[in-house]
Amino acid sequence: VQLQASGGGLVQAGGSLRLSCAASGRTFSGYVMGWFRQAPGKEREFVAAIGWSAGSTTYTDSVKGRFTISRDNAKNSLYLQMNSLKPEDTAVYYCAVDPGLIATMRGGRAAYWGQGTQVTVSS
């Protein structure tokens, strides 16, 4: 299984970025997909997750109303639209996939992890 994240970069506060994650290597039918991030000197934290049908989403409180998670099952792809970015959003962002429940991923666990993509928000 491979998860390839992309779309990171340097943006000014208030700006937007769209992260993408391409999944390959198996069928992800029924899998939950999500995003995590890790800032320098801090532990990795959950950001957002989405269920297979895309009808269920969950976000950490700090990004609610600013970030939107979505997926395209036909393309085995995951996205994170990030608007109104703040300097505290600066981190390496990781995509992840898990066959379990959204609650499992929100708890920090995932079966498969991608490499990170750096997001830097300048003030």
BALOBA-1460 file (C-alpha; in Angstrom, 3 decimals):
// residues 123
<rec num="1" residu="v" x="0.000" y="0.000" z="0.000"/>
<rec num="2" residu="q" x="1.230" y="3.449" z="-0.914"/>
<rec num="3" residu="l" x="-0.165" y="6.801" z="0.114"/>
<rec num="4" residu="q" x="1.322" y="9.756" z="-1.733"/>
<rec num="5" residu="a" x="0.522" y="13.156" z="-0.251"/>
<rec num="6" residu="s" x="1.079" y="16.389" z="-2.157"/>
<rec num="7" residu="g" x="0.005" y="20.012" z="-2.275"/>
<rec num="8" residu="g" x="1.913" y="21.460" z="0.634"/>
<rec num="9" residu="g" x="3.821" y="24.701" z="0.423"/>
<rec num="10" residu="l" x="4.412" y="28.153" z="1.835"/>
<rec num="11" residu="v" x="1.424" y="30.468" z="2.163"/>
<rec num="12" residu="q" x="0.659" y="33.679" z="4.020"/>
<rec num="13" residu="a" x="-1.772" y="33.733" z="6.898"/>
<rec num="14" residu="g" x="-5.315" y="33.886" z="5.593"/>
<rec num="15" residu="g" x="-4.409" y="32.000" z="2.459"/>
<rec num="16" residu="s" x="-5.502" y="28.590" z="1.199"/>
<rec num="17" residu="l" x="-3.948" y="25.293" z="0.197"/>
<rec num="18" residu="r" x="-5.411" y="22.025" z="-1.067"/>
<rec num="19" residu="l" x="-3.708" y="18.816" z="-0.066"/>
<rec num="20" residu="s" x="-4.154" y="15.629" z="-2.063"/>
<rec num="21" residu="c" x="-3.389" y="12.010" z="-1.236"/>
<rec num="22" residu="a" x="-3.300" y="9.277" z="-3.855"/>
<rec num="23" residu="a" x="-3.750" y="5.761" z="-2.506"/>
<rec num="24" residu="s" x="-2.659" y="2.623" z="-4.335"/>
<rec num="25" residu="g" x="-1.809" y="-0.999" z="-3.780"/>
<rec num="26" residu="r" x="-5.178" y="-2.381" z="-2.776"/>
<rec num="27" residu="t" x="-8.898" y="-1.715" z="-2.809"/>
<rec num="28" residu="f" x="-9.951" y="0.705" z="-0.115"/>
<rec num="29" residu="s" x="-13.628" y="-0.120" z="-0.181"/>
<rec num="30" residu="g" x="-15.102" y="0.630" z="3.218"/>
<rec num="31" residu="y" x="-11.931" y="2.242" z="4.540"/>
<rec num="32" residu="v" x="-11.811" y="5.460" z="6.511"/>
<rec num="33" residu="m" x="-9.350" y="8.052" z="5.217"/>
<rec num="34" residu="g" x="-7.932" y="10.952" z="7.143"/>
<rec num="35" residu="w" x="-5.307" y="13.594" z="7.747"/>
<rec num="36" residu="f" x="-2.928" y="14.105" z="10.646"/>
<rec num="37" residu="r" x="-0.267" y="16.738" z="11.229"/>
<rec num="38" residu="q" x="2.883" y="17.130" z="13.273"/>
<rec num="39" residu="a" x="4.391" y="20.482" z="14.131"/>
<rec num="40" residu="p" x="8.051" y="20.820" z="15.164"/>
<rec num="41" residu="g" x="8.545" y="19.673" z="18.723"/>
<rec num="42" residu="k" x="4.970" y="18.467" z="19.065"/>
<rec num="43" residu="e" x="3.212" y="15.131" z="18.886"/>
<rec num="44" residu="r" x="1.300" y="14.085" z="15.818"/>
<rec num="45" residu="e" x="-2.331" y="15.151" z="16.032"/>
<rec num="46" residu="f" x="-5.530" y="14.180" z="14.283"/>
<rec num="47" residu="v" x="-6.912" y="16.754" z="11.838"/>
<rec num="48" residu="a" x="-9.860" y="15.245" z="9.951"/>
<rec num="49" residu="a" x="-11.340" y="11.964" z="8.771"/>
<rec num="50" residu="i" x="-14.001" y="10.855" z="6.308"/>
<rec num="51" residu="g" x="-15.953" y="7.643" z="5.973"/>
<rec num="52" residu="w" x="-16.240" y="5.494" z="2.851"/>
<rec num="53" residu="s" x="-19.535" y="7.016" z="1.748"/>
<rec num="54" residu="a" x="-18.264" y="10.520" z="2.501"/>
<rec num="55" residu="g" x="-21.419" y="11.047" z="4.531"/>
<rec num="56" residu="s" x="-19.460" y="11.021" z="7.762"/>
<rec num="57" residu="t" x="-16.747" y="13.513" z="8.520"/>
<rec num="58" residu="t" x="-15.071" y="14.653" z="11.691"/>
<rec num="59" residu="y" x="-12.610" y="17.437" z="12.441"/>
<rec num="60" residu="t" x="-10.452" y="18.525" z="15.303"/>
<rec num="61" residu="d" x="-11.915" y="21.652" z="16.862"/>
<rec num="62" residu="s" x="-9.099" y="23.956" z="15.772"/>
<rec num="63" residu="v" x="-9.831" y="23.472" z="12.057"/>
<rec num="64" residu="k" x="-13.621" y="23.313" z="12.057"/>
<rec num="65" residu="g" x="-15.104" y="25.826" z="9.645"/>
<rec num="66" residu="r" x="-11.751" y="26.350" z="7.902"/>
<rec num="67" residu="f" x="-10.786" y="22.905" z="6.584"/>
<rec num="68" residu="t" x="-12.891" y="20.568" z="4.452"/>
<rec num="69" residu="i" x="-12.047" y="16.904" z="3.909"/>
<rec num="70" residu="s" x="-13.311" y="15.061" z="0.850"/>
<rec num="71" residu="r" x="-12.576" y="11.894" z="-1.113"/>
<rec num="72" residu="d" x="-13.015" y="10.466" z="-4.597"/>
<rec num="73" residu="n" x="-13.409" y="6.711" z="-4.260"/>
<rec num="74" residu="a" x="-13.186" y="6.159" z="-8.013"/>
<rec num="75" residu="k" x="-9.717" y="7.687" z="-7.943"/>
<rec num="76" residu="n" x="-8.675" y="6.302" z="-4.532"/>
<rec num="77" residu="s" x="-7.929" y="9.872" z="-3.575"/>
<rec num="78" residu="l" x="-8.288" y="12.018" z="-0.486"/>
<rec num="79" residu="y" x="-8.275" y="15.802" z="-0.262"/>
<rec num="80" residu="l" x="-8.022" y="18.504" z="2.376"/>
<rec num="81" residu="q" x="-9.074" y="22.019" z="1.446"/>
<rec num="82" residu="m" x="-7.507" y="24.403" z="3.931"/>
<rec num="83" residu="n" x="-8.792" y="27.967" z="4.053"/>
<rec num="84" residu="s" x="-8.084" y="30.883" z="6.375"/>
<rec num="85" residu="l" x="-4.752" y="29.337" z="7.264"/>
<rec num="86" residu="k" x="-3.028" y="30.414" z="10.456"/>
<rec num="87" residu="p" x="0.642" y="30.221" z="11.477"/>
<rec num="88" residu="e" x="-0.326" y="27.549" z="14.008"/>
<rec num="89" residu="d" x="-1.392" y="25.314" z="11.114"/>
<rec num="90" residu="t" x="2.267" y="25.005" z="10.155"/>
<rec num="91" residu="a" x="3.174" y="21.307" z="10.254"/>
<rec num="92" residu="v" x="3.942" y="18.251" z="8.216"/>
<rec num="93" residu="y" x="0.610" y="16.821" z="7.091"/>
<rec num="94" residu="y" x="0.149" y="13.060" z="6.699"/>
<rec num="95" residu="c" x="-2.650" y="11.113" z="5.062"/>
<rec num="96" residu="a" x="-3.773" y="7.814" z="6.540"/>
<rec num="97" residu="v" x="-6.159" y="4.968" z="5.788"/>
<rec num="98" residu="d" x="-7.815" y="2.482" z="8.148"/>
<rec num="99" residu="p" x="-10.415" y="-0.284" z="7.768"/>
<rec num="100" residu="g" x="-12.019" y="0.592" z="11.089"/>
<rec num="101" residu="l" x="-14.281" y="3.304" z="12.327"/>
<rec num="102" residu="i" x="-13.837" y="7.058" z="12.169"/>
<rec num="103" residu="a" x="-13.523" y="6.981" z="15.948"/>
<rec num="104" residu="t" x="-10.509" y="4.694" z="15.595"/>
<rec num="105" residu="m" x="-8.705" y="7.168" z="13.399"/>
<rec num="106" residu="r" x="-9.733" y="10.088" z="15.580"/>
<rec num="107" residu="g" x="-8.032" y="8.218" z="18.383"/>
<rec num="108" residu="g" x="-4.781" y="8.377" z="16.449"/>
<rec num="109" residu="r" x="-4.624" y="4.920" z="14.943"/>
<rec num="110" residu="a" x="-4.388" y="3.980" z="11.274"/>
<rec num="111" residu="a" x="-3.292" y="0.889" z="9.382"/>
<rec num="112" residu="y" x="-1.489" y="2.757" z="6.606"/>
<rec num="113" residu="w" x="0.359" y="6.057" z="6.597"/>
<rec num="114" residu="g" x="1.693" y="8.193" z="3.791"/>
<rec num="115" residu="q" x="4.773" y="10.333" z="3.736"/>
<rec num="116" residu="g" x="4.252" y="13.891" z="4.823"/>
<rec num="117" residu="t" x="3.853" y="17.123" z="2.943"/>
<rec num="118" residu="q" x="5.073" y="20.333" z="4.552"/>
<rec num="119" residu="v" x="2.658" y="23.193" z="5.103"/>
<rec num="120" residu="t" x="4.162" y="26.471" z="6.259"/>
<rec num="121" residu="v" x="1.988" y="29.477" z="7.064"/>
<rec num="122" residu="s" x="3.785" y="32.777" z="7.488"/>
<rec num="123" residu="s" x="2.407" y="35.605" z="9.606"/>
